[in-house]
Amino acid sequence: MSSYISRLLKAQSASKRLISNLTQRDGKLSFLLRRLGLQRLGEPAAAPGQRPISTTQVQNSALIEDEQLVTGIQKREMLLAKQGCEDPWGFSKVIRRGSGRENDPTVVPSAFDARIVGCLCLDDRLPKWMWIEKDEGPKRCECGHFFVLKNVPPV
């Protein structure tokens, strides 16, 4: 390394600025050597798996709020959460079967024209799945319970 610098000093084209940049502790050459994983003698080696991290400060005015970026259903969910509605989709509520007769079917809410429903019939461990259509009328499960679709406004 020192022979390279001494040859540079003797060369006509080498400027003092170039040589000082190469020989400085944080010069370009030491930066290049560190980047290649080669440290100068006497410098402590970095721990394996670690590398230096540089950070810059971010101004609060430069950050954009989530409400400005979010669109669509996610925005509606966020607004409902701010209003206090923790479960806008109604996932925590299990719809209990009503009497299940043909003249008094169990009402299943949906914002769409069809919905899949699982009925836990007597002495069964697994639900019986079926599609309920909007204009179909009451649909009967294998166990005899009736279900009907009720339109509700979307979230």
C-alpha positions as CSV (number, residue, x, y, z in Angstrom):
1,M,0.0,0.0,0.0
2,S,2.7,2.4,0.9
3,S,4.7,1.6,-2.2
4,Y,1.7,2.5,-4.3
5,I,1.4,5.9,-2.6
6,S,5.2,6.6,-2.9
7,R,4.9,5.8,-6.7
8,L,2.0,8.2,-6.9
9,L,4.0,10.9,-5.2
10,K,6.8,10.6,-7.8
11,A,4.3,10.6,-10.7
12,Q,3.8,13.9,-12.5
13,S,0.0,13.4,-13.0
14,A,-0.8,12.8,-9.3
15,S,-2.2,15.8,-7.5
16,K,-1.8,16.4,-3.8
17,R,-5.5,16.4,-3.4
18,L,-5.8,12.9,-4.9
19,I,-3.0,11.6,-2.7
20,S,-4.6,13.1,0.4
21,N,-8.0,11.6,-0.5
22,L,-6.3,8.2,-0.8
23,T,-4.4,8.4,2.4
24,Q,-7.0,9.9,4.7
25,R,-8.6,7.7,7.2
26,D,-12.1,8.2,5.6
27,G,-10.8,8.6,2.1
28,K,-12.1,7.0,-1.1
29,L,-9.6,4.1,-1.0
30,S,-10.3,3.2,2.6
31,F,-14.0,3.4,1.8
32,L,-13.5,1.0,-1.1
33,L,-11.5,-1.4,1.0
34,R,-14.1,-1.4,3.7
35,R,-16.8,-2.0,1.1
36,L,-14.9,-5.0,-0.3
37,G,-14.5,-6.3,3.2
38,L,-10.7,-5.5,3.5
39,Q,-9.8,-3.4,6.5
40,R,-6.6,-1.5,6.9
41,L,-4.2,-2.9,9.5
42,G,-5.1,-1.8,13.0
43,E,-8.7,-1.1,12.2
44,P,-11.2,-3.3,14.2
45,A,-13.1,-5.7,12.0
46,A,-16.9,-5.5,12.1
47,A,-18.7,-8.3,13.8
48,P,-20.0,-11.0,11.4
49,G,-23.4,-10.3,10.1
50,Q,-23.3,-6.6,11.1
51,R,-22.8,-3.6,8.9
52,P,-22.9,0.1,9.6
53,I,-26.2,1.8,9.2
54,S,-26.6,5.4,8.3
55,T,-29.9,7.3,9.0
56,T,-31.2,10.6,8.1
57,Q,-33.8,12.7,10.0
58,V,-37.2,12.9,8.5
59,Q,-39.4,15.9,9.0
60,N,-42.9,15.3,10.3
61,S,-44.3,17.5,7.6
62,A,-42.8,15.2,4.9
63,L,-44.7,12.2,6.2
64,I,-48.1,11.5,4.7
65,E,-51.0,10.4,6.9
66,D,-52.6,7.0,6.2
67,E,-56.0,8.6,5.6
68,Q,-54.6,10.4,2.6
69,L,-53.1,7.3,1.0
70,V,-55.8,4.7,1.7
71,T,-58.6,4.2,-0.8
72,G,-61.6,1.9,-1.3
73,I,-62.7,-0.7,1.2
74,Q,-59.6,-0.2,3.4
75,K,-60.5,3.5,3.8
76,R,-64.0,2.6,4.9
77,E,-62.6,0.1,7.4
78,M,-60.3,2.8,8.8
79,L,-63.1,5.3,9.1
80,L,-65.3,2.8,10.8
81,A,-62.5,1.9,13.2
82,K,-62.1,5.6,14.1
83,Q,-65.9,5.7,14.8
84,G,-65.5,2.8,17.2
85,C,-66.7,-0.1,15.0
86,E,-64.1,-2.8,15.7
87,D,-65.8,-5.5,13.5
88,P,-67.3,-3.8,10.4
89,W,-67.7,-7.2,8.6
90,G,-69.5,-8.9,11.4
91,F,-67.1,-11.8,11.7
92,S,-67.3,-12.0,15.5
93,K,-71.1,-12.6,15.4
94,V,-72.2,-16.2,14.7
95,I,-75.7,-16.3,13.2
96,R,-77.7,-18.6,15.3
97,R,-80.3,-20.7,13.7
98,G,-83.9,-19.6,14.3
99,S,-86.8,-22.0,14.2
100,G,-85.8,-22.9,10.6
101,R,-89.3,-23.6,9.4
102,E,-90.3,-22.9,5.8
103,N,-92.6,-20.0,6.9
104,D,-90.0,-18.7,9.4
105,P,-86.5,-19.3,7.9
106,T,-83.2,-18.3,9.4
107,V,-82.3,-14.9,7.9
108,V,-78.7,-14.6,6.6
109,P,-77.5,-11.0,5.8
110,S,-75.4,-10.3,2.7
111,A,-74.5,-7.4,0.6
112,F,-74.2,-9.6,-2.5
113,D,-76.6,-11.7,-4.6
114,A,-75.4,-15.0,-3.1
115,R,-73.7,-16.3,0.1
116,I,-72.2,-19.5,1.2
117,V,-73.7,-20.8,4.5
118,G,-72.5,-23.6,6.8
119,C,-75.2,-25.4,8.8
120,L,-74.1,-27.5,11.9
121,C,-76.7,-30.2,11.8
122,L,-77.4,-32.5,14.7
123,D,-74.6,-34.9,15.7
124,D,-72.3,-33.7,13.0
125,R,-68.9,-32.4,13.6
126,L,-68.5,-30.7,10.2
127,P,-70.8,-28.1,8.7
128,K,-72.9,-28.8,5.6
129,W,-72.1,-26.0,3.1
130,M,-74.6,-24.6,0.7
131,W,-75.1,-21.5,-1.5
132,I,-78.1,-19.3,-0.9
133,E,-79.2,-17.1,-3.8
134,K,-81.0,-13.8,-3.6
135,D,-84.2,-14.5,-5.5
136,E,-84.3,-18.2,-4.8
137,G,-86.5,-18.1,-1.7
138,P,-86.0,-20.3,1.4
139,K,-83.3,-23.0,0.9
140,R,-83.5,-26.3,2.9
141,C,-80.5,-27.9,4.5
142,E,-80.2,-31.7,4.8
143,C,-81.3,-31.5,8.4
144,G,-84.5,-29.7,7.5
145,H,-83.7,-26.1,8.5
146,F,-84.5,-23.4,6.0
147,F,-82.4,-20.3,5.2
148,V,-83.1,-17.2,3.3
149,L,-80.9,-14.3,2.1
150,K,-81.5,-10.8,3.3
151,N,-79.9,-7.9,1.4
152,V,-78.0,-5.4,3.7
153,P,-76.1,-2.3,2.6
154,P,-72.4,-2.8,2.1
155,V,-69.8,-1.5,4.6
